[in-house]
Amino acid sequence: MRTMITGGAGFLGSHLCDYLLEKGHDVICIDNLLTGSAQNIEHCIGNPNFKFIKHNVSEYIYVGGEIDNVLHFASPASPLDYLKLPIQTLKVGSLGTLNAIGVAKLKKAKFFLASTSEVYGDPLVHPQKEDYWGNVNPVGPRGVYDEAKRFAEAMVMAYHRSHGVDTRIVRIFNTYGPRMRVNDGRALPAFISQAINGEDLTVFGDGSQTRSFCYVSDLVEGIYRLLITDINEPVNIGNPTEITLLDFAKEIISMTGSKSEITFKPLPIDDPKCRQPDITKAKTLLNWEPKVSRSEGLKKTIDYFQSVLKK
């Protein structure tokens, strides 16, 4: 298999590069390093089955030779990123998806879209199933990411129905693990870095909002299982074990042995009050469910952050 991954130098994309290289794929990693990092893939350089192309996929993509799979993972993916880069986020979800799926159509390759639980917005249904259409504010500050992904899903299904492109859509819920950026802006890296540095952990609102955290190795396994099936409709991949952010902050303080306190700040606009995947479809159709416990995954992630922050 020859597989092209956009956003391959990002947190998720780089783990996916590793996984597919281990499976024997030739991997073409495309990334403009806007939010990705060359350090995430430096261990792949020199591997004859790996090629890196620095390129903005919102512009025309050219890759020579045959391609079997196109995996579109390029996009800013944290609120901090897409609030700073709103237009780039919209472009990579629209123009980037158009360019990437154009490669798949030309090469007669399978196309895989990395979508997100953010398509559900601030959900009125809990837990979230794939048939829920979402509750998204299209003109709010978070809308640039949410609507970019919703548009991307619509485009993928249009190419599937109109051009017969063999497509996959995964809706990714909160994922964590090594290679997350310290300054990512999301709760988990913020809590861990604050705890390690002895700073107060910042909880927005009263901390009653919930998240469900999936360790990256579990997520990548789910992605691969979806890739090799024939399921064209969206599938949730995430860990359904739910926790409030206040309890999660306390858990991080305990696991790091930090003396940090917890401070509270106002809840950001359109911040989801709850987030929990219904993974019935993944269990039934992919025979997949997460295996790594939160305590096990957090230990590995904390160790990684400690090594980064010591540098």
N, C-alpha and C positions, 0 to 999 in steps of 0.2 A: 504493500500500500504506500502511496505517496500522498501525504496529507499537508495541506496548507492551514496554518493557524494565524489568524489576525489577532493582534494583542498578545502574541506569544511570549513577550517579555514581562507581562504583568504577573500579578500574584497567581491567579488561577491558570492563566495561559502557560506560564512556565512549568507548573506542575503537570499540566496536560502534555506539554512537550516531552517531559521526562517519561511519563507513562507510555506514550505512544512509541517513543524510541525503544523502550524496553519491550514493547510488543512487536518490534521489528519494522516499524514504519520508517520511511524517509520523511523527515519533517522539515517543512519550509516555514520558518517563523517570520512574520511580518509585524513590525511595530515601529512607531515613530518616537517612542520613548518619552511621550508626553507625561504619562503617569506610570509607565512601565520602567524597568531598570535593566541595564545591560548586565548587572551583577547577578540577576536572576537566571541568566542563561549562559554565563561565562564558562560554567563547567561543561556545557554542550559544545563549545567552540573546539574544533579539532576532530569532532566526531564526523566521520565521512557521511553519515546519514542525516546530518543536521546542516541547515543553511539558514543564515539570518539575513533578512533584507530590511534595511531601515527605510520605512515608507509610510506616508500618511494615507490610509485606505479611503479617506474621503475624496482622494484624487484617484484617477484611473489606475487600475492594478494590472500589471503585466507579469506573468510567470510562464516561462517556456516549458514545453514538455507536457506529458500527461499528468493529470491529477485525479486522484480517486475521491478525496474528501476535502471539503472546504469548511473549516470551523471558524465562525465569526465571533470572536471574543473581544474585539477591540471596543473600548469605551471607557471613559472615566466612570468609576463605579461607587464612589462614596459621595455623600452630600457635600463634603468640603471641596471635592474636585468639581462636581458639576455645578456648584454655585459660583465657583471661580471661572469655570469654562463652559458657560451655558450654550454658546453657539457651537463650539467644537463638539459638545455632547449631542446636540441636535443633528449636526452634520454626520457624525459617525453612525448614528442610528438610522439616518435616512440615506445619505449619499454613500456612506461606508457599506451599508447593507446592500444597496443597489449594485455597487461595484463588486462586492464579494460574491453575491449570488450570480452576477453576470459571469464571473469566472467559472462558477459551478455549471451554469447553463452551457457555456462555450465548451468546457472540457467534459461535459456529461458526467459530472461528479456529484456525489452526495453533498448536500448543504446542511450545515448544522448551525442553528442560531442560539447563542447564549442570551436568553431573555432573563427575566428577573421577577421576584415576588413583588417588586414595586409596581408591576402592572395592575395589582389589586389595590394600590393606593392605600388610603386609610380605611381598611375593610370594614364593612357592615356585616360580614359573614365570617364566622369563626368556628373551626379552622378554615383555611382557604382551600377550596377545591378548584380544579381546572375549569369547571363550567361556570365559575363566578366571574362576572364581567368587570368587577372592580368599582372603586369609588375614588376617582382621581380628579384633582383640581387642575385643569389644563393650563390655567394662566398663573398658577402659583409658582414660587421659585423652584420647587422640586419637580414641577411639570416637565421641565426640559428633559429630564432623564426618563420619567415615567412614560411620557407620551412618545419619546423617541423609541423606546422599546415596544410600546403598543403599535406604533406605526411599522416598526421592523417586523413584528409578528404578522401584521396584515399583508405586508409586502411578500413575506415568505410564503404565506398561504396562497396569495395571488399567483406567484410564480409556480407553485405546485399545481394549482388548478388550471392555469392557462398555458403553461409551458411544460408541464409534466416533470419539473425538477423534483428529484427525490429529496425531501426535506425533513428535518427534525427540529423541534423547538423544546429547549429545556428552560423551565422557570426556576432559577436558582434562588434559594433562600440563604439567609446569613451564613457565611462560610468563614472559617478562620484557620490559621496554621502558620508555619514558618514562611517567610518572604512577605508577609503583610508589612506595609510601611508603618513605621512608628508614628508618623504624622498623618496617617490615613484619614483621621477625623471621625471614624466610626467608634461606637462605644467600646468594643473589645480592645483594640490597640490603644485607645485613649486611657482606659482603665489600667491596663497592664503597665504602660509606660509611666503613668502617674504614680502607681503603687511602687514600682521599682525605684523611681526617683524620690520617693518620700513626699510627693505632692498630694494635695487633697484631690479625691476623685470627684469629677463633675458629673452630677446626675441632673438631667433636664426634666422639668416638671416635678411630680412627686415620686417618680421612679416606679409607678404602678404599670407603665407600659411594658409590654412583653416582647421578647425576641426568642428565637429558636436557633441555636448555633450548631452548624454541621462542620465536622473536621474535614479538611481539604482532601485527604485520601479517600474518604467515603464519597465525597462529591464527585471526584474524578472517576471513581469506579462506576457510579451511577451514570455519568455522562457517557462513558464508553459503552455501557450496556444499552443505553438508548441509541447510540450511534449504530450499533450492529443489528438493531431490530428494524422493522418496517413500519414503525409508528410515526405518522405524520402530524398528529395533533399534539398540542403542548402537554408536557409532563412535568409535574413538580418534583424537584430533588432537593431535599433538605432534611434536617433532623426535627421531628415533631416534639421533642422534649422542650417544653416552654418554661421560661423563667422571667420574673420581673427584673427590670434593670437595677432596681435598688438591691434586690437579693443577689444579683449578679455582681454588683460592685462589692458587696460584703464578701462574696466568695473569692473574688480576686485578691482582696486585702488579706484574707485568711491564707490563701495558697502562696502568696508572695512573702508572708510574714511581715508585711509592711505596717508601719504605725500611722499610715495615712488616715485622714478623716474623710467624711463625705460632705460635699457642699451641693447646694441645689441652685439651678438657674432656670429661667423661664423656658417652657417647651417651644422648640422651633415651629414655624408655620408648617402645617400639614404633616407633622411628624406622626407616623402610624401609631395608634394606641395598642395594637396587638399584631403579632406576626407569628403564625404557626401553620406549617404546611399539612394538608391532608395528603398522605403519600400512598393511599390505597391503590392508585393507578400504577405507581412505580413498583409496589409490592407484587401486584397481580400480574402486570405485563412484563416487568423487567426482572422479577424475583430479586429485588433490591431493597435493602433497608440499611440504615447506618449501623456500624459496628463499634466505632470508637466512642467511648464514654466521654462526657464533657470533662471529667477530672483528668483522664488520660490525655486528651487532646490539649487541654489547657496547660498541663505540665510541659509538654513538648513546645508549646507556643511561648510560654513564659521563659523557658530555657533559651529559646531563640532570641527573644527580645532582650534578655540579659546579656547575651553575647554581642548583640548589635549596640546596645547602649554603653557597653564598656569600651567600645572602640573610640 
